[in-house]
Amino acid sequence: MQKDFYWLPQHNDIIRKNFERRDSTCMRDMFTDIRKSSERPLWICESVWVEQYSRRRDQNKKNRASDIGGLGSSLHTEGSVPHTEHRRCLKEMLGREPISVELYGHTHKRQEDKQWVDEHARKAYVSGVHTALRDPSCSR
């Protein structure tokens, strides 16, 4: 059964945006379900599945489990709050725009005791400070 919808031409842009927003949410959810099941849906051909999805899935799995220098994967303390929000809050606290190493320290130290979340975070911070001291343009 096909349904027909009609609207005034001046509403085309807003209807298009609404459709694309809803469609992108539907597509994202659909691909999330595919990722969780790890089974190829019938509408994705085998070559695309192997070339695009499986290769990317395997690489992302390796990245999440990376153990650089025996220190484990990197952790942070920000939860689901975006870095842009942490940068804004830090800017209010400092009264100026924070540099990258300050933002890194803010998001990788525990709030209660100001200790690094792990050794990997501490070493990355030290490395970032040394880079910023050598080349100040890298710190912004």
VENWO-V903698 format. One record per pair of residues at least 12 apart in sequence whose C-alpha atoms are under 6 Angstrom apart, sorted by the first residue. I is the first residue (numbers start at 0). J is the second residue. D is the distance in whole Angstrom. If there is no record, write none. Layout:
i->I j->J d->D
i->I j->J d->D
This chain:
i->70 j->119 d->5
i->75 j->106 d->6
i->75 j->107 d->5
i->76 j->106 d->5
i->76 j->107 d->6
i->77 j->106 d->6
i->98 j->138 d->5
i->98 j->139 d->5
i->99 j->138 d->5
i->99 j->139 d->6
